[in-house]
Amino acid sequence: ATPGTIFEFDGKSTWQNVYASGTHSMSIFEVIRIGYEVFPEEMPEEVKIIGIEGEEVLSLGMELTPTIQKIVPKVVEKILNELEN
């Protein structure tokens, strides 16, 4: 996707068919799926993941690119809206 694209994943359908080949390659979706299987009463009714498509993923650093810096406030607003609802 274009750098700065905001992704939202919600509902069990996102991760119900995600499987890892071992514990070292487990994604967050696999962990959530297992949580619903093993601890169904303790898992929240809804889990939402909001992420941003990265721009520079080949170098290691702590700074965000200008494109991503611009989108972060929108993502924070989305998260706050989700928490209020």
N, CA, C and O atoms as a GROMACS GRO file, in nm:
protein
  340
    1ALA      N    1   0.084  -0.119   0.000
    1ALA     CA    2   0.000   0.000   0.000
    1ALA      C    3   0.088   0.125   0.000
    1ALA      O    4   0.209   0.117   0.025
    2THR      N    5   0.028   0.235  -0.028
    2THR     CA    6   0.098   0.362  -0.027
    2THR      C    7   0.144   0.394   0.115
    2THR      O    8   0.066   0.376   0.209
    3PRO      N    9   0.269   0.441   0.133
    3PRO     CA   10   0.313   0.479   0.268
    3PRO      C   11   0.217   0.578   0.332
    3PRO      O   12   0.175   0.675   0.268
    4GLY      N   13   0.184   0.554   0.458
    4GLY     CA   14   0.091   0.640   0.530
    4GLY      C   15  -0.052   0.589   0.526
    4GLY      O   16  -0.139   0.645   0.592
    5THR      N   17  -0.078   0.484   0.447
    5THR     CA   18  -0.212   0.426   0.443
    5THR      C   19  -0.248   0.373   0.582
    5THR      O   20  -0.167   0.304   0.645
    6ILE      N   21  -0.367   0.404   0.628
    6ILE     CA   22  -0.413   0.357   0.759
    6ILE      C   23  -0.493   0.229   0.738
    6ILE      O   24  -0.582   0.223   0.654
    7PHE      N   25  -0.460   0.127   0.816
    7PHE     CA   26  -0.531  -0.001   0.811
    7PHE      C   27  -0.604  -0.022   0.942
    7PHE      O   28  -0.553   0.011   1.049
    8GLU      N   29  -0.723  -0.078   0.934
    8GLU     CA   30  -0.799  -0.114   1.053
    8GLU      C   31  -0.842  -0.260   1.038
    8GLU      O   32  -0.899  -0.299   0.937
    9PHE      N   33  -0.815  -0.337   1.141
    9PHE     CA   34  -0.857  -0.476   1.145
    9PHE      C   35  -0.947  -0.494   1.265
    9PHE      O   36  -0.908  -0.461   1.377
   10ASP      N   37  -1.065  -0.544   1.244
   10ASP     CA   38  -1.153  -0.573   1.357
   10ASP      C   39  -1.238  -0.695   1.328
   10ASP      O   40  -1.248  -0.739   1.213
   11GLY      N   41  -1.297  -0.746   1.429
   11GLY     CA   42  -1.379  -0.865   1.414
   11GLY      C   43  -1.295  -0.990   1.406
   11GLY      O   44  -1.182  -0.988   1.357
   12LYS      N   45  -1.350  -1.097   1.454
   12LYS     CA   46  -1.278  -1.223   1.457
   12LYS      C   47  -1.246  -1.275   1.318
   12LYS      O   48  -1.156  -1.357   1.302
   13SER      N   49  -1.319  -1.230   1.216
   13SER     CA   50  -1.296  -1.281   1.081
   13SER      C   51  -1.158  -1.247   1.029
   13SER      O   52  -1.105  -1.317   0.943
   14THR      N   53  -1.097  -1.141   1.081
   14THR     CA   54  -0.964  -1.102   1.034
   14THR      C   55  -0.862  -1.208   1.067
   14THR      O   56  -0.773  -1.235   0.986
   15TRP      N   57  -0.872  -1.270   1.182
   15TRP     CA   58  -0.767  -1.362   1.224
   15TRP      C   59  -0.813  -1.506   1.247
   15TRP      O   60  -0.734  -1.588   1.291
   16GLN      N   61  -0.936  -1.536   1.220
   16GLN     CA   62  -0.982  -1.671   1.251
   16GLN      C   63  -0.914  -1.778   1.167
   16GLN      O   64  -0.909  -1.894   1.209
   17ASN      N   65  -0.863  -1.744   1.050
   17ASN     CA   66  -0.797  -1.844   0.964
   17ASN      C   67  -0.648  -1.818   0.948
   17ASN      O   68  -0.588  -1.864   0.851
   18VAL      N   69  -0.587  -1.746   1.042
   18VAL     CA   70  -0.444  -1.720   1.036
   18VAL      C   71  -0.374  -1.822   1.123
   18VAL      O   72  -0.408  -1.839   1.240
   19TYR      N   73  -0.276  -1.891   1.066
   19TYR     CA   74  -0.204  -1.994   1.140
   19TYR      C   75  -0.054  -1.974   1.125
   19TYR      O   76  -0.005  -1.943   1.016
   20ALA      N   77   0.018  -1.992   1.234
   20ALA     CA   78   0.164  -1.981   1.232
   20ALA      C   79   0.224  -2.120   1.232
   20ALA      O   80   0.160  -2.217   1.276
   21SER      N   81   0.346  -2.131   1.183
   21SER     CA   82   0.411  -2.261   1.179
   21SER      C   83   0.487  -2.290   1.308
   21SER      O   84   0.536  -2.402   1.326
   22GLY      N   85   0.499  -2.195   1.396
   22GLY     CA   86   0.568  -2.214   1.523
   22GLY      C   87   0.559  -2.089   1.606
   22GLY      O   88   0.516  -1.984   1.558
   23THR      N   89   0.600  -2.098   1.731
   23THR     CA   90   0.586  -1.982   1.820
   23THR      C   91   0.676  -1.866   1.780
   23THR      O   92   0.648  -1.751   1.816
   24HIS      N   93   0.784  -1.892   1.707
   24HIS     CA   94   0.873  -1.783   1.667
   24HIS      C   95   0.821  -1.703   1.549
   24HIS      O   96   0.871  -1.596   1.518
   25SER      N   97   0.719  -1.757   1.483
   25SER     CA   98   0.665  -1.685   1.367
   25SER      C   99   0.519  -1.647   1.387
   25SER      O  100   0.447  -1.623   1.290
   26MET      N  101   0.475  -1.642   1.512
   26MET     CA  102   0.335  -1.609   1.539
   26MET      C  103   0.310  -1.461   1.517
   26MET      O  104   0.387  -1.375   1.561
   27SER      N  105   0.201  -1.433   1.448
   27SER     CA  106   0.161  -1.294   1.430
   27SER      C  107   0.064  -1.256   1.540
   27SER      O  108   0.016  -1.342   1.614
   28ILE      N  109   0.036  -1.128   1.552
   28ILE     CA  110  -0.062  -1.081   1.650
   28ILE      C  111  -0.198  -1.144   1.622
   28ILE      O  112  -0.275  -1.169   1.715
   29PHE      N  113  -0.228  -1.169   1.495
   29PHE     CA  114  -0.356  -1.230   1.460
   29PHE      C  115  -0.366  -1.372   1.513
   29PHE      O  116  -0.471  -1.415   1.560
   30GLU      N  117  -0.255  -1.446   1.505
   30GLU     CA  118  -0.253  -1.583   1.557
   30GLU      C  119  -0.269  -1.582   1.709
   30GLU      O  120  -0.342  -1.666   1.764
   31VAL      N  121  -0.204  -1.490   1.776
   31VAL     CA  122  -0.215  -1.480   1.922
   31VAL      C  123  -0.360  -1.450   1.962
   31VAL      O  124  -0.411  -1.510   2.057
   32ILE      N  125  -0.425  -1.360   1.892
   32ILE     CA  126  -0.564  -1.326   1.922
   32ILE      C  127  -0.654  -1.446   1.896
   32ILE      O  128  -0.742  -1.476   1.977
   33ARG      N  129  -0.634  -1.515   1.784
   33ARG     CA  130  -0.715  -1.633   1.753
   33ARG      C  131  -0.702  -1.738   1.862
   33ARG      O  132  -0.802  -1.795   1.905
   34ILE      N  133  -0.580  -1.764   1.906
   34ILE     CA  134  -0.558  -1.862   2.013
   34ILE      C  135  -0.624  -1.814   2.142
   34ILE      O  136  -0.682  -1.894   2.215
   35GLY      N  137  -0.615  -1.686   2.170
   35GLY     CA  138  -0.679  -1.631   2.289
   35GLY      C  139  -0.828  -1.658   2.291
   35GLY      O  140  -0.883  -1.698   2.394
   36TYR      N  141  -0.894  -1.639   2.178
   36TYR     CA  142  -1.038  -1.665   2.170
   36TYR      C  143  -1.069  -1.814   2.185
   36TYR      O  144  -1.174  -1.850   2.237
   37GLU      N  145  -0.978  -1.900   2.139
   37GLU     CA  146  -1.000  -2.043   2.151
   37GLU      C  147  -0.975  -2.093   2.294
   37GLU      O  148  -1.051  -2.175   2.346
   38VAL      N  149  -0.869  -2.043   2.356
   38VAL     CA  150  -0.828  -2.095   2.488
   38VAL      C  151  -0.898  -2.022   2.603
   38VAL      O  152  -0.934  -2.085   2.702
   39PHE      N  153  -0.918  -1.893   2.590
   39PHE     CA  154  -0.977  -1.813   2.697
   39PHE      C  155  -1.098  -1.734   2.647
   39PHE      O  156  -1.099  -1.612   2.659
   40PRO      N  157  -1.199  -1.799   2.591
   40PRO     CA  158  -1.310  -1.726   2.529
   40PRO      C  159  -1.383  -1.632   2.625
   40PRO      O  160  -1.429  -1.526   2.582
   41GLU      N  161  -1.395  -1.668   2.751
   41GLU     CA  162  -1.467  -1.582   2.847
   41GLU      C  163  -1.383  -1.462   2.890
   41GLU      O  164  -1.438  -1.361   2.934
   42GLU      N  165  -1.253  -1.472   2.877
   42GLU     CA  166  -1.165  -1.365   2.924
   42GLU      C  167  -1.125  -1.267   2.814
   42GLU      O  168  -1.076  -1.158   2.842
   43MET      N  169  -1.144  -1.306   2.689
   43MET     CA  170  -1.107  -1.218   2.579
   43MET      C  171  -1.212  -1.109   2.562
   43MET      O  172  -1.330  -1.132   2.588
   44PRO      N  173  -1.169  -0.991   2.520
   44PRO     CA  174  -1.267  -0.883   2.498
   44PRO      C  175  -1.360  -0.919   2.383
   44PRO      O  176  -1.326  -0.997   2.295
   45GLU      N  177  -1.478  -0.860   2.387
   45GLU     CA  178  -1.576  -0.886   2.281
   45GLU      C  179  -1.522  -0.840   2.146
   45GLU      O  180  -1.546  -0.903   2.043
   46GLU      N  181  -1.449  -0.730   2.147
   46GLU     CA  182  -1.396  -0.675   2.022
   46GLU      C  183  -1.251  -0.635   2.041
   46GLU      O  184  -1.213  -0.576   2.142
   47VAL      N  185  -1.170  -0.667   1.942
   47VAL     CA  186  -1.031  -0.624   1.937
   47VAL      C  187  -1.014  -0.551   1.805
   47VAL      O  188  -1.053  -0.601   1.700
   48LYS      N  189  -0.956  -0.433   1.810
   48LYS     CA  190  -0.932  -0.357   1.687
   48LYS      C  191  -0.785  -0.320   1.682
   48LYS      O  192  -0.727  -0.274   1.780
   49ILE      N  193  -0.726  -0.342   1.568
   49ILE     CA  194  -0.585  -0.305   1.545
   49ILE      C  195  -0.584  -0.197   1.439
   49ILE      O  196  -0.642  -0.212   1.332
   50ILE      N  197  -0.516  -0.088   1.470
   50ILE     CA  198  -0.502   0.022   1.375
   50ILE      C  199  -0.353   0.040   1.348
   50ILE      O  200  -0.275   0.057   1.441
   51GLY      N  201  -0.316   0.034   1.223
   51GLY     CA  202  -0.175   0.045   1.187
   51GLY      C  203  -0.155   0.138   1.069
   51GLY      O  204  -0.250   0.180   1.004
   52ILE      N  205  -0.029   0.168   1.043
   52ILE     CA  206   0.008   0.257   0.934
   52ILE      C  207   0.108   0.184   0.844
   52ILE      O  208   0.204   0.124   0.893
   53GLU      N  209   0.086   0.190   0.715
   53GLU     CA  210   0.182   0.136   0.620
   53GLU      C  211   0.312   0.216   0.630
   53GLU      O  212   0.311   0.338   0.619
   54GLY      N  213   0.421   0.146   0.650
   54GLY     CA  214   0.551   0.213   0.663
   54GLY      C  215   0.603   0.264   0.530
   54GLY      O  216   0.560   0.221   0.423
   55GLU      N  217   0.698   0.357   0.541
   55GLU     CA  218   0.757   0.413   0.419
   55GLU      C  219   0.898   0.361   0.399
   55GLU      O  220   0.934   0.319   0.289
   56GLU      N  221   0.978   0.364   0.502
   56GLU     CA  222   1.118   0.319   0.493
   56GLU      C  223   1.134   0.202   0.589
   56GLU      O  224   1.150   0.220   0.710
   57VAL      N  225   1.130   0.082   0.535
   57VAL     CA  226   1.134  -0.038   0.620
   57VAL      C  227   1.267  -0.113   0.612
   57VAL      O  228   1.284  -0.213   0.681
   58LEU      N  229   1.359  -0.066   0.532
   58LEU     CA  230   1.486  -0.135   0.517
   58LEU      C  231   1.595  -0.081   0.608
   58LEU      O  232   1.697  -0.148   0.628
   59SER      N  233   1.577   0.036   0.663
   59SER     CA  234   1.677   0.091   0.754
   59SER      C  235   1.620   0.088   0.896
   59SER      O  236   1.499   0.094   0.917
   60LEU      N  237   1.709   0.080   0.992
   60LEU     CA  238   1.670   0.073   1.132
   60LEU      C  239   1.693   0.208   1.198
   60LEU      O  240   1.802   0.263   1.188
   61GLY      N  241   1.593   0.260   1.264
   61GLY     CA  242   1.607   0.389   1.330
   61GLY      C  243   1.484   0.420   1.413
   61GLY      O  244   1.384   0.348   1.407
   62MET      N  245   1.491   0.526   1.489
   62MET     CA  246   1.382   0.564   1.577
   62MET      C  247   1.295   0.675   1.519
   62MET      O  248   1.186   0.702   1.570
   63GLU      N  249   1.341   0.740   1.414
   63GLU     CA  250   1.270   0.853   1.357
   63GLU      C  251   1.168   0.807   1.254
   63GLU      O  252   1.194   0.715   1.177
   64LEU      N  253   1.053   0.872   1.252
   64LEU     CA  254   0.953   0.847   1.150
   64LEU      C  255   0.982   0.932   1.028
   64LEU      O  256   1.038   1.042   1.040
   65THR      N  257   0.946   0.884   0.912
   65THR     CA  258   0.960   0.966   0.792
   65THR      C  259   0.855   1.077   0.796
   65THR      O  260   0.756   1.064   0.867
   66PRO      N  261   0.876   1.186   0.723
   66PRO     CA  262   0.778   1.295   0.723
   66PRO      C  263   0.637   1.249   0.683
   66PRO      O  264   0.539   1.297   0.740
   67THR      N  265   0.627   1.158   0.588
   67THR     CA  266   0.495   1.107   0.547
   67THR      C  267   0.423   1.042   0.664
   67THR      O  268   0.304   1.068   0.686
   68ILE      N  269   0.493   0.961   0.739
   68ILE     CA  270   0.433   0.889   0.852
   68ILE      C  271   0.406   0.986   0.968
   68ILE      O  272   0.304   0.974   1.035
   69GLN      N  273   0.497   1.080   0.991
   69GLN     CA  274   0.476   1.180   1.097
   69GLN      C  275   0.344   1.254   1.074
   69GLN      O  276   0.272   1.285   1.170
   70LYS      N  277   0.312   1.283   0.949
   70LYS     CA  278   0.190   1.357   0.917
   70LYS      C  279   0.064   1.276   0.948
   70LYS      O  280  -0.039   1.334   0.983
   71ILE      N  281   0.071   1.144   0.934
   71ILE     CA  282  -0.049   1.061   0.950
   71ILE      C  283  -0.073   1.020   1.096
   71ILE      O  284  -0.185   0.983   1.131
   72VAL      N  285   0.028   1.026   1.179
   72VAL     CA  286   0.015   0.981   1.319
   72VAL      C  287  -0.098   1.053   1.392
   72VAL      O  288  -0.176   0.986   1.461
   73PRO      N  289  -0.114   1.185   1.383
   73PRO     CA  290  -0.226   1.249   1.452
   73PRO      C  291  -0.363   1.194   1.410
   73PRO      O  292  -0.454   1.184   1.493
   74LYS      N  293  -0.378   1.157   1.283
   74LYS     CA  294  -0.505   1.099   1.237
   74LYS      C  295  -0.528   0.963   1.302
   74LYS      O  296  -0.641   0.930   1.338
   75VAL      N  297  -0.422   0.885   1.317
   75VAL     CA  298  -0.434   0.754   1.380
   75VAL      C  299  -0.466   0.770   1.528
   75VAL      O  300  -0.550   0.697   1.581
   76VAL      N  301  -0.400   0.863   1.594
   76VAL     CA  302  -0.429   0.889   1.735
   76VAL      C  303  -0.576   0.929   1.751
   76VAL      O  304  -0.643   0.883   1.844
   77GLU      N  305  -0.626   1.013   1.662
   77GLU     CA  306  -0.767   1.054   1.667
   77GLU      C  307  -0.859   0.933   1.649
   77GLU      O  308  -0.960   0.921   1.720
   78LYS      N  309  -0.825   0.843   1.555
   78LYS     CA  310  -0.905   0.722   1.535
   78LYS      C  311  -0.908   0.637   1.662
   78LYS      O  312  -1.013   0.586   1.700
   79ILE      N  313  -0.792   0.622   1.726
   79ILE     CA  314  -0.784   0.542   1.849
   79ILE      C  315  -0.867   0.605   1.958
   79ILE      O  316  -0.943   0.535   2.026
   80LEU      N  317  -0.855   0.735   1.976
   80LEU     CA  318  -0.934   0.803   2.080
   80LEU      C  319  -1.083   0.790   2.052
   80LEU      O  320  -1.161   0.770   2.145
   81ASN      N  321  -1.124   0.802   1.927
   81ASN     CA  322  -1.266   0.783   1.890
   81ASN      C  323  -1.313   0.642   1.923
   81ASN      O  324  -1.423   0.624   1.974
   82GLU      N  325  -1.229   0.544   1.894
   82GLU     CA  326  -1.264   0.405   1.925
   82GLU      C  327  -1.281   0.386   2.076
   82GLU      O  328  -1.374   0.320   2.120
   83LEU      N  329  -1.192   0.443   2.153
   83LEU     CA  330  -1.198   0.428   2.299
   83LEU      C  331  -1.321   0.498   2.357
   83LEU      O  332  -1.378   0.451   2.455
   84GLU      N  333  -1.362   0.609   2.296
   84GLU     CA  334  -1.482   0.681   2.343
   84GLU      C  335  -1.609   0.603   2.310
   84GLU      O  336  -1.707   0.610   2.383
   85ASN      N  337  -1.607   0.530   2.199
   85ASN     CA  338  -1.725   0.454   2.157
   85ASN      C  339  -1.721   0.322   2.227
   85ASN      O  340  -1.810   0.239   2.208
   0.00000   0.00000   0.00000
